[in-house]
Amino acid sequence: MVPDESMPVKTLRTLALLPLFGLLSGCNMVLMQPSGDIATRQRDLILASTGLMLLIIIPVIAFTLLFAWRYRVSNTKAEYDPDWHHSTQLEVLIWSAPLVIVIALGALTWISTHTLDPYRPLSRLDADRPLPAGVKPLTVEVVALDWKWLFFYPDQGIATVNELAAPVDVPISFKITSATVMNSFFIPALAGQIYAMAGMETKLHAVINKAGTYEGLSANYSGSGFSRMSFKFHGLDQAGFDQWVAKVRAEGKPLDRQGYLALEKPSEREPVRYFSTVENGLYGAVLNMCAVPGKMCMNEMMHIDAMGGAGKESHANRERLEYDNRYAEQGIEAPGATVGGSGRESHSREQPEGMKPKSIAPEVKPDSAPEHSGHDHGGHHGGPAGDGKDSKGSDSVAPGQLNR
């Protein structure tokens, strides 16, 4: 009798898989175990959609395996009919089942898209409790920075960096924007991700139903500090939230325009910060891209456009509309990931062959700084507003916001 050598191999394969199951047992599937009503309904939508699709996928896989087994070469008892070409019953089954699934998925998607619209105010606290009449939501204004999160609480008059808190069973109204590149605001236990874009405001309505500490993160790649752009979200009872607000006021410092501009500079691993007071209109200035003194606000520019434009006088707004080059002008622009695309030194110690790092913002001596009219914009080297030339007399590119 020949010994069966396959048994040890099977045993070794099974043992090799055990560590994998151990690792999977430590996973926290927060999307499948949410703590907010919106996230719970989104989870239910995922499960319902998956279940509807499996209604057609599982039978197809099962019958594929069954047919392959039944009509195998060695099964001489299976009926062989090479001239068969049509069956009305099979055609009805093959086309009606997917059609019903598609109709059901379409109806479910249409209803959920409107019900879970992030701009739509909440109508309930959870499946068993409607929203109480006259309840006032907690307003939080969110700003995505490089690479940290800034939260304004306008009703409480405070602000925080990389820490967010809200009372349990109180609707939260988020207003979300970005000070730089596009980002994405995401608290998996609370609700789905919402994009944050400079000069634009997106909204999200949500509620947390269970007290606890939850992870918040950036869900859209935004540069070298993206992987560490996270924060803690605390779900507290009303008394705990009041204590948290008192703590921020006691331990924080005032946040004014200059403090914000210093905070806005790119940084990684930013610790939690508290601000006891906030300068009036600061979030509006960030949203309208005019936090830097002397810059034209987006709403001001849109008002000019709505009135028919400023004509020739709009050339005077050229410098006031330049925004994206402010870091380079101040010499604090974040380093690029590669040399070839940006001209800046790469993160890697190894430099591409034939490439030498070059400075994108050469040092300018104080006595060589060109004079120009208008506002001081933190080292802007352009010529007088509206002349269309830089300090060397060459043509410069007008910004995208320039009225034409």
BELKADA-V474423 format. One record per run of one state. SS is the DSSP state (@ for helix, = for strand, . for the rest). FROM is the first residue (numbers start at 0). TO is the last residue. If there is no record, write none. Layout:
ss->SS from->FROM to->TO
ss->SS from->FROM to->TO
This chain:
ss->. from->0 to->4
ss->@ from->5 to->24
ss->. from->25 to->28
ss->@ from->29 to->31
ss->. from->32 to->34
ss->= from->35 to->35
ss->@ from->36 to->69
ss->. from->70 to->86
ss->@ from->87 to->114
ss->. from->115 to->122
ss->= from->123 to->125
ss->. from->126 to->127
ss->= from->128 to->129
ss->. from->130 to->136
ss->= from->137 to->144
ss->. from->145 to->146
ss->= from->147 to->152
ss->. from->153 to->156
ss->= from->157 to->160
ss->. from->161 to->161
ss->= from->162 to->166
ss->. from->167 to->170
ss->= from->171 to->177
ss->. from->178 to->181
ss->= from->182 to->186
ss->. from->187 to->189
ss->= from->190 to->195
ss->. from->196 to->196
ss->= from->197 to->197
ss->. from->198 to->200
ss->= from->201 to->205
ss->. from->206 to->206
ss->= from->207 to->207
ss->. from->208 to->210
ss->= from->211 to->217
ss->. from->218 to->224
ss->@ from->225 to->227
ss->. from->228 to->228
ss->= from->229 to->235
ss->. from->236 to->236
ss->@ from->237 to->250
ss->. from->251 to->253
ss->= from->254 to->254
ss->. from->255 to->255
ss->@ from->256 to->263
ss->. from->264 to->271
ss->= from->272 to->274
ss->. from->275 to->276
ss->= from->277 to->277
ss->. from->278 to->280
ss->@ from->281 to->286
ss->. from->287 to->296
ss->@ from->297 to->305
ss->. from->306 to->309
ss->@ from->310 to->320
ss->. from->321 to->324
ss->@ from->325 to->329
ss->. from->330 to->337
ss->@ from->338 to->341
ss->. from->342 to->364
ss->@ from->365 to->367
ss->. from->368 to->380
ss->= from->381 to->381
ss->. from->382 to->387
ss->= from->388 to->389
ss->. from->390 to->393
ss->= from->394 to->394
ss->. from->395 to->403
